[in-house]
């Protein structure tokens, strides 16, 4: 079973509300994170726009980005999966 993830270390980051998901701060800027990137607790991972207000999506834990489930500029619903992080 080599290469298998430990499920207890898997942390899902879900949309706190409905809105449009953005992986970068602006159209000409780099993405906040990519798969494989290390992240710190409270590091900004993305933006969620709801009713013209942008909210930062922050990492709840320190670890590594294992999956980015949401597409850039996708309309998300409350509780949609955005990221999977492997806890450090």
C-alpha positions, 0 to 999 in steps of 0.5 A: 500500500505504498503511496497511499495517503493517511486519511486522518491527515486529509483536510478538506477545505470547502466553500463557506458560502456560495460564490465565484471561486478565484485561484489568483488575486487578479487576471495577470497575477500568479495563482495563490497555490498549486498542487504540491505546494507547502502551505502555512496555517491561515495562508490565502489559498483563493478568493471567493466572491459573493455579492461583489464582496471578496473573501479570502479562503485560508488554509485551516492547517499547515501542510501540502496541497494535494488537490485543487477541486474547484476550477478558476472562476467557477460558481460554487455552492455552499460546502463545495469542495475547493482544496484537499490538504495533507496535514503536516 
